[in-house]
Amino acid sequence: MFEYKSFYLWLFQVLGLLGLLAFFLWLGLRPKSPTYTIVEFSVPRSISSNATSLVDQGSQDGAVLFNLEIDNPNQDSGIYHEDIFMTFYYGQDTVGQKTVPSFYQGKDETRQIVDRIDGNRQVWKTLLAAIRNATAEMKVGLVTSIRYRTLGHKSKHHQMNLQGLIKIGSDGKILGKKKKVKLTHASKKWKLRATRF
C-alpha cells in the first residue's frame, strides 16, 4: 500500500513539473504584439509662404506625408501582416485613406513605411486654416490582421484595430517634444466607426 502511495505521489510531482515547464515555455514563446508608431508627419503645403493665397484662390488640393514605423519585438516569431488600412480624419471628416499591401516582417525587425495620402478637397481648406492657427488635430485609424510564425508554425489571425491623435503645429508637423505618435487599441466607439470604412 505504501508503494502505491509513493508511486502516485511521484507521478503527481512529475506531472506537476511537466505542467509548470509547459506553462513557462508557453510564456516564453508567446509572441508580443507589434507596435505601430507615426514617427514623421507633415502637411507640406501648410508651411509654404503662399498657403493663404492658395486657399483664397480656392485651391483645395494637398497631401499628407507620413512615416509609419512597425516594430516586431519578438526574437522568436516573425509576423505576417495582412493589408493595412489607414484612415486619417479631421474632426468627423475623412481627409484620406491609404492601403499598405500585405508583407512578412522578420524576427526583431523594424519596418518603415513612408507614404502619402491625397487630401479630400472638401476638407483641405478647413484643415489648412486650422494648421495656420496651430489648432489642428488629426486622428488616424489603423486596421489590419496579423499571424505569428513561431518555430515554423503559423498562429490564428489576430485583429489589430488601433488609433492615434496627431496634434499639428503651425509648421504642419507633429506638435510636441516627442514628435511621434504611438497608435493604441481603439475604443469601442472608434471600432464601430472604423468598420464603416
N, C-alpha and C positions, 0 to 999 in steps of 0.2 A: 504493500500500500504506500509506503514511504517513497519507494522508487517511482511510482506513478506520479505522485505529487511533485517530486523533483523534476521529472521529465516535463510535466505540464508547465511548471514554473520556468524551466529553461526555455521551453518552446515560446512561452509568453514573452520572455525577455528578448529572445531573438526576433520575434515578430515586432515587438515594440521598437527595437533598434532599427530594423529594416524600415519601419514606418517613419521614424524620425529622419533616417537617411534619405528616404524618398521625398519627404517634406522639404528638407534643406536643399536637396538637389533641384526640386521644383522651384524653390525661391531663387536659387542661384541662376537658373536658366530662364526664368520668366522674363520676357522682354519688357523693356520700358518704352513708353510712347515716345515718338519723335517730337521734337519741338519745332514750331513754326514761328519765325520772327521776321517782321518787316525791319530790315536794317538800313535801308535807304528809301527815301520817298521824296518826290518833288513834283511841283506843278510849274514847269519852266516858264510858261507864258505869263504867269502872275508876277514874275520879278523883272520883266522887261520894262524899259522906260516908257514904252508906248502902250502898256497894258490898258490904261484908262481909255486912250483913244480907240483901241481895238474894240473895247466893249461899247463905247459910244457909237461906233460905226456899225454896230450890230453884228460884229464877227463873234460867233459863239463856239467856234471850233477850238479844240485843245486836246492835250494829252496829259495823262498822269504817268510818271515813271516810277517804278518800284523795284526793289531788290528783296526777294523773299529768300530767307535762309532756312534750310531744313536740316536739322541736326539729328542723326541717329546715334543715341548714346550707348547702344548695345555693342559689346565686344564679341558677342557670340551669335548675334542674329542680324541678318540682312532684312530689308523691308521692300516689299512690292507695293508701290503706290499706284492706285487706280488714277484715272483722270482727276485732276484737282480743279474744282470750280471756285473761282474767286469773284466776289461781287463787292464793288465799292459804292457806298451810299453817302449822300449829303442830305441830312435830315431824313425825310421819308422817301426821297427820290433816289433812283439808281443813277449813279454817274457813269458806270461802265462795268463790263464783265470780261473775264479772261478765263480760258480753259488751258491748263498746263497738261500736256499729254502724259500718259502713264509712263513710269520708269522704275528701274530697280536701284535701290540705294544699298551699297555695301556696308559691312560692319564698321562701326565707329567712324562713319563718313559724314561729311557736311557738304551739302549741295547748295549752290547759289543759283537762283532763278531771277535773271534780270530781264524785265519786260516792260510793256506799256499798255495802257488801255486808252482808247479814244473816248473823249468826254462826250456825254449826252448834251446835244446843243441846247436843249430846253433848260438844263440845269447849270450850264457852264457860266453864264453871265452872273448869276447869283453867287456861285461859288467864288469867282474871281473877286467880286466885291467884298465878300466876307474875308477872303485871304488878305486883301489890301488893308482891312481893318483889324487883322490879326485875331479874328473871332471864329475862324473856320474850324470845324471838326468833321472828320470823315470817319465812317465806320467801314470796316472790311469784314466780310464773312467768307469763311473757307470751308468747303465741304468736300470730303473725299472718303475713300475706303482703303484700308491697308491690310496686308497679310505679312506675317513674320515668317522668315525662313531660319529655323534653328536646327542644327545637326542634320541638314538635308530634308527636314520636314516642314511643310507649309501649314501655317495655322489657319483657322477660320478667318473670315473677314471681320475687321473691326472698323466701325464707322467713326469718322472724325468730323465733328461739327464745331468749328471754332469761330471766334470773333475778336476784334480788337478796335480800339478807339484811337484815331490818329489826330492829334491836335496840330494844327498847321500855323506856322509863323508867317509874318508878312513877307518873308523871303520865299515862301512856297514850299518850305521844307519842314520836317518834323520839329515841333516846338519842345524845348526842354533840354536838360543836360544829357540824358541817355541817348537821344537821337535814334531810338529804336523802339519798336512796339512788339512785345511778345503776345501771340494770339493764345487765348484761353478758351476753355469749354464754354459753349454758348448757353445762355439761359433758356428755359423752356419757351419763353415768349419769342426769343430770337430764332429758335429752332423751328417753331411754327411758321414764322415769317420766311425763313430761308428756304423752306420746302416749296415755296411758290415760284422759285426761280430755277 
